[in-house]
Amino acid sequence: MAMVGVIGAGVMGKDIALTCAARGYDVVLCDSEESVLASASGQMRRLIKKYRMMSTDLAEWNADEILGRITCSAGLAQLAGVDWIVENIVENPEAKRELYLRLRDVCGEEARIAVNTSCIPITRIASLLPHPHQVIGMHFMNPVPLIGGIEVIRGYHTSDETVKAAESFATSLNKQPIVVNDMPGFVSNRLSHLFMNEAAFLVQDGVAEPEQVDAVFKLGYGHRMGPLETADLIGLDTVVNSLAVLYDEFQETKFRCCPLLKKMVDAGLLGRKSGQGFYSYTTQAAPAPGSDAGRSRVGAI
């Protein structure tokens, strides 16, 4: 079985590490913050318990076996020799650039790199590495263990062999790969961030409350989650950063970030991960996406 390196031990990184380990991969989970790594094992054990309760497909997950396949590292050196690297750091172009320039000295010629970015072009990231044909976008959806698809993004230099390897990797994780071409935001976030941003404008302008906006999408369109619930799940800081990338790339006013979103981020209301966003979340085990359990309305700021 191949070895997978996961860079970034945040919400997505821990989920991806668990998903890979549960499917038999040995995983190296890297993060520059030692305090984040120190708490990662306990957090992942709690996540396993939560996901087992949320999905019958994951009921057989064994915490000791899964965590036994995951090694945490504060440096990148342990990524030497891995078959896949899945990168999940903050959605900031300069931070990405700094990381990939460091990876030039770590990655072997055979290592394939999956960029789990929301909006940053894969071709641009690949240009920072000596083997751009080995770089591909693999946009995992949150929460990773419960979502059945992965948006796979072919960069300008991505080889057919790398696309096939990415499809095989996704399939091995029990996910369906959906291959698209490279463009800022790809398919999922070019659409979803328009929804989330305009939904925030509707709240800011007093047209509707968050519950009403989300209810239209769930009851009217049959969506599993409304756009503001989705924004809270992703993290409002990530949404704001992604909108900034889309605006810079396209120079289109439709991607201009809603001032309310910026204000909420400034106030520390980041969504589920901070306990408050458009909704307030209790400290008990997080409910399934789309569920009203443990959630209440937060007043406007």
N, C-alpha and C positions, 0 to 999 in steps of 0.2 A: 504494500500500500504506500502511496506517495506521502510525502511530508508537506504540510502547509504552514506557511508563516503568515500570521495575521498582525498587521501593524495598526495600533490604536485599540486600547482596551476600554473604549466607551461603550455606549449602548449597543451599537452595531457590531463592534469588534468582539464583544463577549458573546453575542448571539451567533456570530459566524463561527467563532472558535468552538462553541458548543455543538453547532450543527455539523461541522466537519468531524469533530471527535466522535460524535454519536454515530457517524457513518463509517467509523473505523480509521480515520486519518490521525496520525500523530501531528500535534499542533504546537507551534511556538507562538505565544501571544506576547507581542512587544508593545511597550509604552514608555515614553520618556519620563513619565511621572511615577516614581517608585511608590508613592502613596496610593496611586490608582491600582498598581499591581498588587500591593499588599492586601487590598480589600477585594480583589477580583475573584479569588477562589470562593470566598463566602458568598459573594453576590451571585456567582454562577451556580452554586449549589441551590440557592433560593430560587433562581430562575428555572432550574430543572424541575423543582417541586411544583412551581407555578405552571409550567408548560405541560407537565404530566396531567395536571387537573384540567387544563384547558382543551386538550386534544386527546382523543382516544388513540390516534396514530402515534402519540409520543408517550403513551402510558407505560411502555416497557423501558423507557430511558432509565439507566442505572447511574446514579450520580458518581459512585466510586469509580466505575469503569470509564465514564466519560472524562472526569477530571483527571484520572490517571494518565490520560493521553495528552494532556495539556501542560506545557512547560511555560512559565512566565519569565520574561527577560526584559531588563531595562535598557539593553543595548541592541544594536542591529547585527552584531557579529554572529549570533546563533542562527541567523537566516542563511548563512553560507551553506550551500548544498541542498536547500529546500527545492521542491519541484514547483510549487506555486507560492506566490506572495499575494495576499489580498490586503490592500491598503485602505484604511478607513479613517484617516485623520481629519481634522477640522476642514470645513469647506472654505479654505482660504488659499488663493492661488500662490501667494508667496511662501506660505508654509509648505504647500505641496512641492514647490520648486526646490526649497531647501532640502526636504526629505529625499527627493529623487536624485539630487546631486550627490547626496551621501550614499545612496544605494548603488551608485556606479561602482563603488569599491567593494561592494558586498555580493552583488548578484553574479552568479556564474552565467555562462553563455546559454546554458540549458534551462535556466529558471524562467518561468512564465509569470508575468505580473498582471494581476487583475486589479484595475483601478475602480474602487467603489465610491465614485464621486456622484454628486447630484447633478452638476451642471457643467463642470470644467471640461473642455474638449480633450478627448483621449489623445488625439494627434499631437497636441501641444505637450502633454506630459511625456508621451513616448519619445519626443525629440530630445529630451534630457538624458536619455539612456543610450548606451552603445548598440543595443539590439532592439530597435523600435518595433521590429516585426514580431517580437515576443510579448508585446504589450497590448492589452485589450481591456475594454470596460466591462465590468460585471457589477451591475447595479442591483444589489440585494435590497429587498423591501422589508420594512419594519412592521411587525416583529418577524425576524428571519425564520425561526422554526415553524411558524404558522402560515407563511405565504408560499404558495406553490410555484411562483414564477421568478425568473431572474432576467432582467433586461441586459442583453449582451451587446456591447457596442464595438463595432469594427472601426478602428482608426485607419488613417490613410495608409500606413505601412504595415498594419496587422496582416500576417500571412494567413492563408487558408488553413494551414496546419494548426495555427494558434486558435483560430475560430473553432475548428473541429475539437481541439483539446478542451477549450472552454465549454463547448456543448457537452462533452463527455464528463467533465468535472461537475457541471450543473446537474446532469442526470444522475451522477453518483451520489449527489446530495438529496436526491428525490425531488428535484426542482425541474421545471420545464424552461429551457432557454428560449428567449425570444430575441433573435438577432436583428439589430437595426444598424444604420450607418451613423457616423460621428457628426454631431452638430451640437452646439451648446444646449444643455437641457435634455437632449435626446428626444424621446417621446414622452416618457412618464412625467418628468419635471417641467418640461416646456408647457405641458397642459395643466398639471396639478398646481403649479405655483401661480398660474393665472387664476384658478379657482380660489385658492387660499387667500391671495392678495385681494381679489375683488370682494370676497366674503368679509375680510377685515374692513374694507371700505364701507360695506353695507352696515356693519356695526358702528363704525366711526360716525357715519352720516345719520345714524338714528333710524334707518329704514327697518331694521329688525334686530332682535336679540340673537345671540349665538345659537340658542336652542332652536329658534325658528329657522335660521339659515340652514342649520344642519338637518332639521326635520324635512325641509323641502327636498334636500338631496336624498335622504333615506326613504321617505314615504312617497315622494313624487317621482324620483328617478330610480329607486331601488338600490342605491349605493349602500354598501355595508357601513360606511362611516361618512359623516359630513366633512366639509373642507376645514372647518375650525377644529373639530376633533382630530382630524389628520394633522393639522398644524401643531396642535398640542403634543401629539404623539411623536412627531419628527423633532420638535424643539423649535421654538420661535426664533432663536438665534440662528439656527441652521437655515430656516426659511428666509430670514433677512439676508444672510450671507449669499444664499443661492440667487435671490432676486437681484442682488448687486452684481453678481457674475452675469446673469442674463441681460441686465440693463447695459452693462459695459460691452458685452459681446454684440448685441443686436442694435444698441442705441435706439430702442423702441420705447416710447412712453408707456406702452401697455405693461412693461415690467417695472415701472416706477414703484418703489416700495411704499405701501400705505404708512403714513406717519404713526398711526396707532400701533402698528407692529413694532416700529422702532422705539416708541415710548414704552411699550410693554417690556421689550428686551432691556432697555435702560433701567427699568424698575426691577429687573430680576425675575419677571414673570415669564418663564421660558417654557411652560407646559408641564407635562407629566414629570419630567426629570427634576423640576424645582418644586413641584407640588401645586403650582398655580400657573394658569395661562388664561385662556378664555373660560376655562372651568377650573374648579378647585378639586384636588385629588386627596383622598384620605391617605394615611400612612399604612393602611392595611395592604395586603397583597393586591397588586394592580389588577384591575378587571380586564377582561378580554377587550380588544379593540371593538368599538361600536357599542359596548355595554354602558349602561348608565350607572352601574354599581360603583360605589365609592366616589361619585362625582357630583359636584354641585356647581352652581353658577357663581362666577366671580363678578363683582360689581365693576362698572366702567372706571377707568383711571383717567 
